[in-house]
Amino acid sequence: MARDIDILVLSDLHLGTNQCRAGRLYKYLKSVNPKMLILNGDIIDIWLLDFKKWPKKHTKVLAYLFNLMTANIPIYYLPGNHDDYLKQFDGLTFNNFKIQNELILDLAGRKTWFMHGDKHDKSVNGTKRDIAIRAGKAFDSFVGFNRFINGWENFLGVKDRTNFSKSLKDRTKSAIKKNNDFEQQYIEEAALNKVDTLVCGHVHQPGMTKVSAMQNKRHVDYLNSGDWTENCTSLEYVDGKWTLYRYRYNYTKHESVLKNVRFTQSDIYPFLEKQD
């Protein structure tokens, strides 16, 4: 039976690529019943989109999302960098479906700001955008090769799977963050505008923490919904409280199982100090 939740936040699905874990995502979506859905960027990967290679599993995910639209559930699509083409349609509304570059909600008296998180990331904007697109295509091919290796490991009964792609992605994102303080810039903006909670995606590193702005020392709750390429995570808001969930895959039984478990400290990226 599906769990009722007030708000579901998903980001970085990268539908249309080798990276997207569409099968796991679909099973997770069938397990929840959201009253509001916020798609926080990089949902359809327009940078890497090739309809000739569009997987059938990804169509099932899109069909499910369209069914939510017909159910009159409010859906907010906040474009990221991989679907930046849609940013020009900021403000477009079709019944209960809205495209907005950013979203601010009042949740239980707390000003909550939703944004993908690419606006100040120098590595994907301006003159570096074309380089980022080419790098993304190369990485997607690398992920396809990694999945091919995993298929053989599954056939041979190997329990500990090779994950070159996640290691490469994590190292790349960490290197970018060291030379690019865009997340701290959002924290400063949020504090300046008296935002209580900031919800982002983009960095593929899920977590929840309380951060202090350097300028006015105001505390901001920083939440990141992660991704559905490697981490398979979502943010759920129920009864005034945010919770971070992760889908886990049971390799030993060679089947998918849904375990809504909180992250442990070791799962959290160092920037994200602790859970709620």
C-alpha positions as CSV (number, residue, x, y, z in Angstrom):
1,M,0.0,0.0,0.0
2,A,1.3,3.4,-1.0
3,R,2.4,5.8,1.8
4,D,0.7,9.2,1.9
5,I,3.2,12.1,2.0
6,D,2.6,15.8,1.8
7,I,5.4,16.8,-0.5
8,L,7.8,14.7,-2.6
9,V,11.0,16.2,-3.9
10,L,12.9,14.4,-6.7
11,S,15.9,15.7,-8.6
12,D,18.6,14.6,-11.1
13,L,16.6,11.7,-12.6
14,H,18.5,12.1,-15.9
15,L,15.8,10.3,-17.9
16,G,16.9,9.3,-21.4
17,T,20.5,8.4,-20.3
18,N,22.3,5.2,-19.3
19,Q,22.7,6.8,-15.8
20,C,19.0,6.8,-14.8
21,R,17.9,4.0,-12.5
22,A,14.4,4.1,-14.0
23,G,13.4,0.6,-12.8
24,R,14.2,1.5,-9.2
25,L,12.6,4.9,-9.5
26,Y,9.4,3.5,-10.9
27,K,9.1,1.0,-8.0
28,Y,9.7,3.8,-5.5
29,L,7.1,6.1,-7.1
30,K,4.5,3.3,-6.9
31,S,5.2,3.1,-3.2
32,V,4.2,6.7,-2.4
33,N,1.2,8.8,-2.7
34,P,2.3,12.5,-2.7
35,K,-0.1,15.4,-2.3
36,M,2.5,17.7,-4.1
37,L,5.4,16.8,-6.3
38,I,8.5,19.0,-6.9
39,L,10.7,18.0,-9.7
40,N,13.9,19.9,-8.8
41,G,15.9,19.8,-12.0
42,D,17.7,17.5,-14.4
43,I,14.6,15.4,-14.8
44,I,14.8,14.8,-18.6
45,D,18.5,15.0,-19.7
46,I,18.1,17.3,-22.8
47,W,21.8,17.6,-23.1
48,L,22.2,13.9,-23.8
49,L,18.7,13.2,-25.2
50,D,18.6,10.7,-28.1
51,F,15.1,9.4,-28.9
52,K,16.5,6.6,-30.9
53,K,18.0,5.2,-27.7
54,W,15.1,6.1,-25.3
55,P,14.6,3.1,-23.0
56,K,11.1,1.7,-22.4
57,K,11.6,1.8,-18.6
58,H,11.9,5.6,-18.8
59,T,8.6,5.8,-20.6
60,K,7.0,4.0,-17.7
61,V,8.3,6.7,-15.3
62,L,7.0,9.5,-17.6
63,A,3.6,7.8,-17.9
64,Y,3.4,7.7,-14.1
65,L,4.2,11.4,-13.8
66,F,1.6,12.2,-16.4
67,N,-0.9,10.2,-14.4
68,L,-0.2,12.4,-11.4
69,M,-1.1,15.4,-13.5
70,T,-4.5,13.9,-14.4
71,A,-5.0,13.3,-10.7
72,N,-4.9,17.1,-10.1
73,I,-1.8,16.8,-7.9
74,P,0.2,20.1,-8.0
75,I,3.5,19.4,-9.9
76,Y,6.3,22.0,-10.0
77,Y,9.1,21.5,-12.5
78,L,12.2,23.5,-11.7
79,P,14.6,23.1,-14.6
80,G,18.3,22.4,-13.9
81,N,21.3,22.6,-16.2
82,H,20.7,19.4,-18.1
83,D,17.2,20.6,-18.9
84,D,18.0,24.3,-19.1
85,Y,16.1,24.7,-22.3
86,L,12.9,24.7,-20.2
87,K,14.1,27.7,-18.2
88,Q,12.8,30.1,-20.9
89,F,9.3,28.8,-20.1
90,D,9.5,30.1,-16.5
91,G,5.9,30.8,-15.3
92,L,4.2,28.5,-17.8
93,T,1.2,26.8,-16.2
94,F,-0.9,24.0,-17.6
95,N,-3.7,23.1,-15.2
96,N,-1.8,21.7,-12.1
97,F,1.6,21.6,-13.8
98,K,3.9,24.6,-13.5
99,I,7.4,25.3,-14.8
100,Q,9.2,27.7,-12.4
101,N,13.0,28.3,-12.2
102,E,12.6,28.6,-8.4
103,L,9.9,28.1,-5.9
104,I,9.2,29.5,-2.4
105,L,6.6,27.9,-0.1
106,D,5.5,28.6,3.4
107,L,5.7,25.3,5.2
108,A,4.4,25.4,8.8
109,G,5.6,29.0,9.1
110,R,9.1,28.3,7.6
111,K,10.1,30.0,4.4
112,T,11.3,27.2,2.2
113,W,13.2,27.9,-1.1
114,F,13.5,25.2,-3.8
115,M,16.0,25.5,-6.6
116,H,18.1,23.1,-8.6
117,G,21.4,24.6,-7.6
118,D,23.2,25.2,-10.9
119,K,22.7,29.0,-11.1
120,H,26.1,29.9,-9.7
121,D,28.0,26.8,-10.7
122,K,30.7,28.1,-13.1
123,S,31.5,24.6,-14.3
124,V,28.2,24.3,-16.3
125,N,27.5,27.8,-17.3
126,G,28.8,30.4,-19.8
127,T,31.7,29.3,-21.9
128,K,32.1,26.0,-20.0
129,R,28.6,24.8,-20.9
130,D,29.7,23.2,-24.1
131,I,32.6,21.5,-22.4
132,A,30.2,20.2,-19.7
133,I,27.9,18.7,-22.4
134,R,30.7,16.9,-24.1
135,A,32.0,15.6,-20.7
136,G,28.4,14.5,-19.9
137,K,28.2,12.4,-23.1
138,A,31.5,10.8,-22.4
139,F,30.5,10.0,-18.9
140,D,27.2,8.5,-20.0
141,S,29.0,6.1,-22.3
142,F,31.3,5.2,-19.4
143,V,28.2,4.4,-17.3
144,G,26.9,2.1,-20.0
145,F,30.2,0.2,-19.9
146,N,30.0,0.0,-16.1
147,R,26.5,-1.4,-16.3
148,F,27.8,-4.0,-18.8
149,I,30.4,-5.1,-16.3
150,N,27.8,-5.3,-13.6
151,G,25.7,-7.5,-15.8
152,W,28.5,-10.0,-16.0
153,E,29.1,-9.8,-12.3
154,N,25.5,-10.5,-11.7
155,F,25.7,-13.6,-14.0
156,L,28.8,-14.8,-12.1
157,G,27.2,-14.2,-8.7
158,V,29.7,-11.5,-7.6
159,K,28.3,-9.8,-4.5
160,D,30.4,-6.6,-4.4
161,R,29.7,-4.8,-7.6
162,T,32.2,-2.6,-9.5
163,N,31.1,1.0,-9.5
164,F,33.7,3.0,-11.5
165,S,31.1,5.6,-12.5
166,K,30.0,6.6,-9.0
167,S,33.6,6.9,-7.9
168,L,34.4,9.1,-10.9
169,K,31.3,11.2,-10.4
170,D,32.0,11.7,-6.7
171,R,35.6,12.7,-7.3
172,T,34.6,15.1,-10.1
173,K,31.9,16.8,-8.0
174,S,34.2,17.1,-5.0
175,A,36.9,18.7,-7.2
176,I,34.4,21.2,-8.6
177,K,33.1,22.1,-5.1
178,K,36.6,22.8,-3.9
179,N,37.2,25.4,-6.6
180,N,33.6,26.6,-6.8
181,D,31.8,27.9,-3.7
182,F,28.3,28.0,-5.4
183,E,26.6,26.1,-2.5
184,Q,27.8,28.7,0.0
185,Q,26.6,31.4,-2.3
186,Y,23.1,30.0,-2.1
187,I,23.4,29.8,1.7
188,E,24.3,33.5,1.8
189,E,21.4,34.4,-0.5
190,A,19.0,32.3,1.6
191,A,20.1,34.0,4.9
192,L,19.9,37.4,3.3
193,N,16.3,36.8,2.2
194,K,15.4,35.3,5.6
195,V,14.9,31.8,4.2
196,D,14.6,29.0,6.8
197,T,15.1,26.0,4.6
198,L,16.9,25.7,1.3
199,V,16.3,22.6,-0.9
200,C,18.6,21.8,-3.8
201,G,19.7,19.0,-6.1
202,H,22.5,19.3,-8.7
203,V,25.5,18.0,-6.8
204,H,24.3,14.3,-6.6
205,Q,25.3,14.2,-2.9
206,P,22.2,13.8,-0.7
207,G,22.0,15.1,2.8
208,M,20.4,17.3,5.5
209,T,22.2,19.8,7.7
210,K,22.1,23.2,9.4
211,V,24.5,25.8,8.0
212,S,25.4,29.2,9.2
213,A,25.8,32.1,6.7
214,M,29.2,33.8,6.9
215,Q,27.8,37.3,6.5
216,N,24.9,37.6,9.0
217,K,25.4,34.3,10.8
218,R,21.8,33.3,10.2
219,H,21.1,29.5,10.4
220,V,19.7,27.8,7.3
221,D,18.6,24.2,7.0
222,Y,20.2,22.9,3.8
223,L,18.6,19.8,2.2
224,N,19.8,18.0,-0.9
225,S,17.6,15.4,-2.5
226,G,20.5,13.6,-4.3
227,D,19.8,11.8,-7.5
228,W,18.4,8.7,-9.3
229,T,21.6,7.8,-11.1
230,E,23.7,6.3,-8.2
231,N,22.3,7.3,-4.8
232,C,18.6,6.8,-5.6
233,T,17.3,9.2,-3.0
234,S,14.3,11.5,-2.4
235,L,13.1,14.0,0.1
236,E,9.7,13.5,1.7
237,Y,7.8,16.1,3.8
238,V,5.2,14.6,6.2
239,D,3.5,16.4,9.1
240,G,5.9,19.3,9.1
241,K,9.1,17.2,9.0
242,W,11.6,16.5,6.2
243,T,13.0,13.0,5.8
244,L,15.6,11.7,3.4
245,Y,15.0,8.3,1.9
246,R,17.1,6.0,-0.1
247,Y,16.2,3.0,-2.4
248,R,18.4,0.0,-1.8
249,Y,19.1,-2.8,-4.2
250,N,19.5,-6.3,-2.8
251,Y,22.3,-7.9,-4.9
252,T,22.5,-11.1,-3.0
253,K,19.0,-12.1,-3.9
254,H,19.2,-10.5,-7.4
255,E,16.0,-8.5,-6.9
256,S,15.0,-5.0,-6.0
257,V,13.7,-4.3,-2.6
258,L,12.5,-1.0,-1.2
259,K,13.9,0.0,2.2
260,N,13.0,3.4,3.4
261,V,16.0,3.9,5.7
262,R,17.6,7.0,7.0
263,F,21.1,7.8,6.0
264,T,23.8,6.9,8.4
265,Q,26.6,9.4,9.2
266,S,29.0,7.5,6.8
267,D,26.5,8.0,3.9
268,I,26.6,11.8,4.2
269,Y,28.9,14.0,2.2
270,P,31.3,15.9,4.5
271,F,29.7,19.2,3.7
272,L,26.5,17.9,5.2
273,E,27.3,17.6,8.8
274,K,24.3,15.7,10.3
275,Q,20.8,14.5,9.9
276,D,17.7,16.0,11.5
